[in-house]
């Protein structure tokens, strides 16, 4: 009876090892897929960065502020300036 019990125990151990190995392989495959997806995203980000160097120029110091010359050129012939000048004339009369 002990021989059959030992055989049965050995067979159960083999089945257990088989399932553990399948779990290990499944976990490795999931990790590989996650790493592959992450590297794909990293490659896309790097590619996008190379395609548009300086794409976010709005955060550079030279582009954060406008000079008086730029502002006056922008507002030169707008209705804002017309309204400003007419209100200026009204203030002079009052």
NUMI-647824 format. One record per residue (C-alpha): residue in one letter; x, y, z. Coordinates in steps of 0.05 Angstrom, whole numbers, plus 5000, padded with zeros to 4 digits. Layout:
N
SITE  rest    c1    c2    c3
SITE     A     X     Y     Z
...
***
This chain:
94
SITE  rest    c1    c2    c3
SITE     X  5000  5000  5000
SITE     X  5057  5048  5012
SITE     X  5084  5039  4942
SITE     X  5018  5060  4911
SITE     X  5014  5118  4959
SITE     X  5084  5141  4939
SITE     X  5066  5134  4865
SITE     X  5002  5174  4876
SITE     X  5041  5227  4915
SITE     X  5093  5232  4860
SITE     X  5039  5237  4807
SITE     X  5005  5293  4847
SITE     X  5071  5328  4854
SITE     X  5082  5325  4778
SITE     X  5012  5353  4766
SITE     X  5024  5408  4816
SITE     X  5091  5426  4783
SITE     X  5057  5426  4715
SITE     X  5004  5476  4737
SITE     X  5056  5519  4772
SITE     X  5097  5520  4708
SITE     X  5035  5540  4668
SITE     X  5021  5597  4717
SITE     X  5093  5620  4713
SITE     X  5091  5620  4637
SITE     X  5024  5657  4636
SITE     X  5053  5710  4683
SITE     X  5115  5718  4641
SITE     X  5074  5725  4578
SITE     X  5031  5779  4611
SITE     X  5094  5816  4634
SITE     X  5125  5811  4564
SITE     X  5061  5839  4533
SITE     X  5060  5897  4583
SITE     X  5134  5912  4570
SITE     X  5122  5909  4495
SITE     X  5063  5957  4500
SITE     X  5103  6004  4544
SITE     X  5162  6004  4496
SITE     X  5114  6016  4437
SITE     X  5085  6077  4472
SITE     X  5155  6101  4490
SITE     X  5176  6095  4417
SITE     X  5114  6133  4395
SITE     X  5129  6189  4444
SITE     X  5201  6193  4422
SITE     X  5180  6194  4349
SITE     X  5130  6249  4362
SITE     X  5183  6289  4398
SITE     X  5231  6283  4339
SITE     X  5178  6302  4289
SITE     X  5159  6367  4323
SITE     X  5220  6394  4359
SITE     X  5200  6455  4398
SITE     X  5127  6439  4388
SITE     X  5110  6473  4453
SITE     X  5142  6540  4440
SITE     X  5091  6575  4484
SITE     X  5131  6556  4546
SITE     X  5196  6587  4522
SITE     X  5216  6652  4557
SITE     X  5218  6691  4492
SITE     X  5147  6673  4474
SITE     X  5115  6682  4543
SITE     X  5111  6757  4541
SITE     X  5092  6808  4486
SITE     X  5130  6872  4475
SITE     X  5095  6939  4470
SITE     X  5112  6940  4396
SITE     X  5076  6873  4385
SITE     X  5015  6895  4424
SITE     X  5009  6961  4387
SITE     X  5017  6927  4320
SITE     X  4963  6877  4339
SITE     X  4914  6929  4362
SITE     X  4930  6980  4308
SITE     X  4867  6978  4265
SITE     X  4818  6943  4311
SITE     X  4752  6966  4338
SITE     X  4783  6965  4408
SITE     X  4829  7022  4390
SITE     X  4772  7060  4356
SITE     X  4731  7054  4419
SITE     X  4790  7074  4461
SITE     X  4804  7136  4420
SITE     X  4731  7157  4420
SITE     X  4726  7149  4495
SITE     X  4790  7189  4501
SITE     X  4757  7246  4461
SITE     X  4695  7242  4505
SITE     X  4738  7248  4568
SITE     X  4772  7310  4540
SITE     X  4705  7344  4530
SITE     X  4680  7328  4599
***
